[in-house]
Amino acid sequence: MEPAICIEMLYPGMSPQEKIRKTAQHGFRNIEFWGCGDKNLDALEQLRQLPWQVRYVNFSGQRVGDLIDASTHQVLLQDIAGTVPVARRLGTKTLMILSNELGEGGRVVHPCQEIPDKIKHENLVTGLRKVMQIIPEDMTIVIEPLNTVLDHPGYFLTHIEDTLEIISEVGDRRLKVLCDFYHLALMGENPVDIAQRFAGSIGHIHIADYPGRNEPGTGRGDWRKVLMALHDNHYEGYVGFEFSPSENSDDALEAVAMLWKEAFGEKSLSRIF
């Protein structure tokens, strides 16, 4: 189990590569982001070399199309097919996807209210099977349930057990759940309980404190207990911290580093300089 940092909401105004350098200086080499279309891939590749040795562990495989709407599956598959070569270039083994396309500010572009939930479920299973047919054997797809009470009204997948049921129906070992504790907590689920019950079924994790979606220590989450539950239940993937800093990004990253060291010891992170 290793920590990762999502750079998107950190260091406003900086380029992605500047954000990555700043993040690495706080001891975090595992990086994730949202879309790859706005990134300078040459610059990102250079950061995989010495002295930075950055690893890109996860980013969005799909930015358009709705898995719950069969009429958009073709455009969604084309989007994912175009993302796979980028993942290969950056050494990324995990791509995250969503049940619904999100627009500016996380708005659900197509709630598809005209489609009955039963058909949405069927379309989602069918669409995921199509996705897995175009994904290399050594790559993992993680699908993410999101909250509808605050950030994403109209989104279809909202709970971890419903998501795991769909994954079971698809029946592909390369398909797993992206467990975002912030979103699930807002939907009334308990992060410690999730970690204890479902650690073996999780492909990637996101943490932000709730309800504010800021760094650990700013809300109600008992994150040391969550990390210990994941460790004790043999979760071996990445724990991505995807949050908006409550004040400045340097202090927020130091809060994450302190949490990780409290859980796993002083040598669990190393500075570059």
N, C-alpha and C positions, 0 to 999 in steps of 0.2 A: 504494500500500500504506500503510495507516494502522493505528495501534494502537487497540485497544478494551479495555475492562476489564469483566469480569463481576463484579458487585457482591455476589453471593450469599454468598460465604464471607468477605467483608471486614467489618470493624467490627462484630463481634457485638453485638447489643443495640440497634443503631441502626435507625431506620426506613429504608426504601429511599431516600427523598428525602434523608435526612441522609447516607447512604452516597454518593450521587451527588455531592452538594456537596463532600464531602471528597475524592472521587476527582478531581473537576474541578479542585480547588485544586492537585493534583499535576501538572496539565497534560493530563489525559485527558478529552476531551469526548465520545468515542464510548463508549456504554454498552450493555451487554447484561445480561440476567438470565434466570432460568429461567421459571417460570410467571408469567402476568400476573394470575391470580385473586386474589393476596394483595397487589396493589399499588393505591395510591390514584392513579387515572388522572388526576384533576384536578391533583394535586400534580406528577405526572410531566410533564404538559403544560406547567405553569408553568415548569419547568426548561428547556424548549426556548427560552424567551425570554431577553432580556438580563438580567443579565450572563453567565448560565451558558451559553446556546447549546448545550445538550446534544443529541446525536443518539442515538436508540435504534436500534441497527444490527442487533440479532438477539435473539429470545427464542423460547421453546418454543411451537410451534404445536399440539402434542398432548401432553396429560398422561394420557389414558386410552385404552385399546384397544391391540391388538397387530396390527401389519401382517402378522405371520406366521400369524395365525388369522383366517380369513375370517369366522367367526361374530361377530367384534368389529368388523368394518370399519364398520358403520353408526354405532356409538357414537363411533368414532374420527373419522369424517367429520363428525359433528355437532360434536365438540369443535373440530376445525380450522375449520369454518365459523363457529363462534362467536368464534374468535380473530382471523380476518381483519379484522373491523371495528375491533378494538382496534389491530391493526397499522396500519390506515389512519389512525386517530386520532393515533397516536404517530409517524407518518411512517416506520414500519419496513418495509423491503423484503425482509427475509430472515426466514424462520421455520424453526426446526430441529425435526426429528421423529426418532423412534426405531423400531427394529424391534420392541421389546418395551416394554410399560408398566413404568415404574419406580415403586416405592413409597418408603416412609420409608427414609432412609439409602442410597438407590440400589438397593434390593433389587429384583430382577426378580420382578414379581408373578406372571406366568404364563410359566414356561419352555416350556410346551407340549410336554413330552417325549413325549406320545402322538402328536404329529404328525411324520411322517417329514421329514427335512431337505429332500428334493425337493419335498414339498408346501409346506413353509414358504417355500421359494424362490419357488414359483409364486404363493402367496398374497401374498408381499411385492411381487412385480411387479404383480400385479392390483390390490392395494391402493394402490400408488403411482400407478398410472394413474388410479384413481378420485380420489385426492387432487389430482392435477394438473388434473382437470376442474373443480374448484371453486376453484382458485387464480387470482387475477387475472393477466393477461398480464404485468404489470410487476413481479411478485413472484417470488422465488426460494425454493425449498424445499431445505434441506440435510439429508441423512440421515447419522447419525453411527454409525460402528463404535466399540464400547467394549471394554474389556478384561474377560476372564472369570477371570483368574488371581487377582485381588485384590478388585476393587470390584463386579463385576456377574456372578457365576456364573449361567449359564443364559441369558445374552443371546445372540442369534443372530448378528448382524453383528459380526465381530471384526477384519477385515483390510481394508485399503484396496482391494486389487485385486478382492476379492470384491464389495465395495460398488460399485466402478466397473463391474463386469460387470453387476450388476443395473440400475444407472443406464442403461447402454447398452441393455439389453433394454427398459426403459420407453420410451426414445426421446423424451424431452422436454428441450429446451434449458434449461428453467427448473429442472430437478432436478440437483443437484450433491452432492458429498460434503462433509461437515463433517470436516475432518482435525484430530483431536485428537492431537497428538504424544505427550502423556502416555499415553493409552490404547494407542496403536499401539506405543510403545516398550516398554510392559509386555508386549505380545504378541510381542516379539522383532523388531520392525521398526526400521529405522534412520532417524531423523528427517531427517538430511541427504540420504540417498538418496531418501526420499520427496519432499523439496522439489525435488530435481534432476529426478526422473522424472515427477512428477505435478502440478507447479505449475499447469499449464494446465487441469486437471480439477477443481481445488478451488474450492468456493464460499465457504468460511469456514474459519478456522483457530482452534484453541485451543492454548494453551501453558501447561503447568505442568511444573516440573522433576520428574524421576523418580529414585527410586521414591516419594518422599514426598508428591508433589502440592503442593509449596510453590512459592514465587516463584523465578524464574531465579537461578542461582548457588548453589542449595542442594542440587543433585543432580548427575547425570552428563551433562546435556544441554549441547551446545556451541551455545548459542542464537544467538550472533553469526554463526556459520557457517551455521546454518539460515536466519536472516533474509537473509543475503547470497545464499544459494542460491535463496531465493524471489524476491528482487529480480532476480537475474541471469536467472532463468527466467520473468520477466515476470508474476509473480503480482500482481494489482492489487486484491485484496479487503482485508478487514479481518483483522488478526492479533489475536484475542481472547486476553487473559491471564485464564485461569480457574483460580484456585489458592486454596489455604488458606494464609494467612500463617504462616511458621514462628514468628514472635514477634508483632510488632504490625503493623497494617495500613499505617501511615504509612511505616515502614521498608521494607516489602515493595513498596509502590508506588514508592518511591524507587529500589529495585533495578531495577524494570521501566523507569523513566525513564532510569536510567543505561545500561542495556542498549541502549535505543532510540537514545540520543544517541551512544553509542560506535559504533553501526552506521550512523547516518544524519546525525549532526552536531548541534551545540548548538541549532540553530534548528528542529529537528524537533518540539519540544514547546514550548508557551507557557503560562505561568502566568496565572491570572485576576487574582490580587492580588499 
